[in-house]
Amino acid sequence: MAQQLKNVIILGASGNVGKPTVDALLAADGFNVTVLTRKGSSATFPSEVKVHSVDDTYPSDQLHAAFKGQDAVINLLPPSDVKHANAIADAAAEAGVKRYIPSEFGSDTSNPKVVELVPVFAGKAKITEYLKTKESAGMSWSAVVNGALFDWGLQNGFLGFDLVSHNATILDSGDARVNYTTLSTVGQGIVAILSNPGETANRYIYIQSTKASQNQILAALEKSTGKKWNVNKRSTAEASQTGGEKLGKGDMSGILDLIIGGIYRGEPAANYDETRGLDNDLLGLKQATLEELVDKLVKGQKV
């Protein structure tokens, strides 16, 4: 069994996935956690975390210095610039990093049909393909596929539900079932990957907290809130078209429309638990019932 990867540096640690990742690593035994920030950043972190700052352009020499002595790099920066992401991977490999976790954390971009449904995912796929070229240099990789982030998406309306106004936007029939994972489970999954490097090397890792349709989520919300929700309808075709038009005008919010239009379309390729299988058992990650998750979130509790 390969030795646990203890020295970990995180890029993008102040983002949505970053905070639960830092929290999970600090709660586990044996990890030395460093975050890499831009010198202009005002983000703050727990006192146990070492902060290493670099120029805003992430110069390769500064990255190399930051990565030296690190066992693992977790890149949570938005994967919008493939060339930039590959340069970060180059610096990690040159510094002797053993494991690289790229900024996947969503749909299964190893499946061409998924990339066809949501073309903006092509960048993620290219980055992970590039990481495969670093295996011969001694740097392995793990790409985490967790579907939609359930608590994040339910609380901010991304999944189509407004917890304040009790309005729901249902796409197509509302029966398409989607893989969901909570932020805390993503963090726990990263800890498990680093603790079991041999079993998780050079492959996609598939996890989920629950699987449900929009109609099932709506029913759980109505039960938990004790209210009848107002339902609006939208087509996945319209969502995808709107997303493409927004991106064409430079409006990056179009990415969210494209993702929604893709995941709620009901394509078999989007159900990675069926096409690839889950790694929850390998990583020791428990699933939860939809009702349990919804009830806690409605009450303002953590999941």
Residue pairs with C-beta under 8 A, 6 or more apart in sequence:
1 196
1 198
2 196
2 197
2 198
2 201
3 197
4 30
4 194
4 195
4 197
5 71
5 72
5 98
5 99
5 194
5 195
5 197
6 30
6 31
6 32
6 71
7 31
7 32
7 34
7 69
7 70
7 71
7 72
8 25
8 31
8 32
8 33
8 34
8 70
8 71
8 72
8 73
8 74
8 194
9 33
9 34
9 35
9 36
9 52
9 66
9 67
9 70
9 72
9 73
9 74
10 18
10 21
10 22
10 33
10 34
10 35
10 36
10 73
10 74
10 76
11 35
11 36
11 73
11 74
11 75
11 76
11 77
11 88
12 18
12 75
12 76
12 77
12 78
12 103
13 19
13 21
13 22
13 35
13 36
13 37
13 43
13 45
13 49
13 76
14 35
14 37
14 41
14 43
14 45
15 76
16 149
16 152
16 183
17 76
17 105
17 149
17 183
17 186
17 187
18 35
18 76
19 183
20 183
20 184
20 186
20 187
21 74
21 76
21 186
21 187
21 190
22 33
22 35
22 45
22 46
22 49
22 187
23 184
23 187
24 184
24 187
24 188
24 190
24 191
25 31
25 33
25 187
25 190
25 191
25 194
26 33
26 46
26 48
26 49
28 191
28 195
31 191
31 194
32 50
33 48
33 49
33 50
34 49
34 50
34 51
34 52
34 66
34 70
35 45
35 49
35 50
35 51
35 52
36 52
36 53
36 54
36 63
36 66
37 43
37 51
37 52
37 53
37 54
38 53
38 54
38 55
38 56
38 58
39 53
39 54
39 55
39 56
40 56
41 53
45 51
52 66
54 62
54 63
54 66
55 62
58 84
58 87
58 88
60 87
60 90
60 91
63 87
63 88
63 91
63 92
63 95
64 91
64 94
64 95
67 73
67 91
67 92
67 95
67 96
67 97
68 95
68 96
69 95
70 92
70 95
70 97
71 97
71 98
71 99
71 194
72 97
72 98
72 99
72 100
72 101
72 194
73 88
73 92
73 97
73 99
73 100
73 101
74 101
74 190
75 85
75 88
75 89
75 100
75 101
75 102
75 103
76 103
76 105
77 85
77 88
77 103
78 103
79 85
79 102
79 103
79 104
79 123
79 124
79 127
80 123
81 123
82 123
82 126
82 127
82 130
85 102
85 103
85 123
85 127
85 130
86 127
86 130
89 100
89 102
89 127
89 130
89 131
89 134
89 139
92 100
92 134
92 139
93 100
93 134
93 137
93 138
93 139
96 138
97 139
98 138
98 139
98 140
98 197
99 139
99 140
99 141
99 142
99 193
99 194
99 197
99 201
100 131
100 134
100 139
100 140
100 141
100 142
101 141
101 142
101 143
101 144
101 190
101 193
102 124
102 127
102 128
102 131
102 141
102 143
103 124
103 127
104 124
104 128
104 143
104 144
104 145
104 204
105 144
105 145
105 146
105 149
105 186
106 121
106 124
106 145
106 146
106 147
106 148
106 259
107 114
107 118
107 121
107 145
107 147
107 259
107 262
107 263
107 270
107 272
108 114
108 145
108 204
108 206
108 269
108 270
108 272
108 275
108 276
109 115
109 121
109 122
109 124
109 125
109 128
109 143
109 145
110 125
110 128
110 143
110 145
110 204
111 269
111 272
111 275
113 267
113 269
114 121
114 262
114 267
114 269
114 270
115 121
115 122
115 125
117 240
117 261
117 262
117 265
117 267
117 269
117 270
118 258
118 259
118 261
118 262
118 263
119 258
120 247
120 255
120 258
120 259
128 141
128 143
128 204
131 139
131 141
131 143
132 141
132 202
134 141
135 141
135 202
140 197
140 201
140 202
141 201
141 202
142 193
142 200
142 201
142 202
142 203
142 204
142 205
143 203
143 204
143 205
144 186
144 189
144 190
144 193
144 204
144 205
144 207
145 204
145 205
145 206
145 207
145 272
145 276
146 179
146 181
146 185
146 186
146 189
146 207
146 208
147 178
147 179
147 180
147 181
147 208
147 263
147 272
148 158
148 159
148 178
148 179
148 180
148 181
148 259
148 263
149 180
149 181
149 182
149 183
149 186
150 159
150 180
150 181
150 182
150 209
150 210
150 293
150 303
151 182
151 183
151 184
151 293
151 297
151 302
151 303
152 158
152 183
153 159
153 180
154 161
154 163
154 217
154 294
154 297
155 163
155 297
157 163
158 256
158 260
159 214
159 217
160 168
160 169
160 170
160 171
160 214
160 234
160 260
161 167
161 168
161 169
161 217
161 218
161 221
161 229
162 168
163 221
163 297
163 298
165 230
166 221
166 225
166 227
166 229
166 230
167 229
167 230
167 231
167 232
168 214
168 218
168 221
168 229
168 230
168 231
168 232
169 231
169 232
169 233
169 234
170 214
170 215
170 218
170 231
170 232
170 233
170 234
171 214
171 233
171 234
171 235
171 236
171 239
171 260
171 261
171 264
172 235
172 236
172 264
172 265
172 266
173 215
173 266
174 213
174 214
174 215
174 218
175 213
175 214
175 215
175 266
176 213
176 214
176 263
176 264
176 265
176 266
176 270
177 211
177 212
177 213
177 216
177 271
178 211
178 212
178 213
178 263
178 264
178 270
178 271
179 208
179 211
179 270
179 271
179 272
179 273
180 208
180 209
180 210
180 211
180 212
181 189
181 207
181 208
181 209
182 209
182 288
182 293
182 303
184 302
184 303
185 207
185 209
185 285
186 207
188 283
188 285
189 205
189 207
189 283
189 285
192 200
192 282
192 283
192 284
192 285
193 200
193 205
193 283
196 282
196 283
199 282
200 279
200 282
200 283
204 276
205 279
205 283
206 272
206 273
206 276
206 277
206 278
206 279
207 278
207 279
207 280
207 283
207 285
208 273
208 278
208 280
208 287
209 287
209 288
209 293
209 303
210 287
210 288
210 289
210 290
210 293
211 271
211 273
212 220
212 290
214 264
216 290
217 290
217 294
218 229
218 231
220 290
220 291
220 294
220 295
221 229
221 294
221 298
222 228
222 229
223 291
224 291
224 294
224 295
224 298
224 299
225 298
236 260
236 261
236 262
236 264
236 265
237 261
238 261
239 257
239 258
239 260
239 261
239 264
240 257
240 258
240 261
240 262
241 261
242 254
242 257
242 261
243 254
243 255
243 256
243 257
243 258
243 259
243 260
243 261
244 254
244 258
245 254
246 252
246 253
246 254
246 257
247 254
247 255
247 258
248 254
262 270
263 270
268 274
268 275
269 275
279 285
280 286
280 287
288 303
293 303
296 302
296 303
297 303
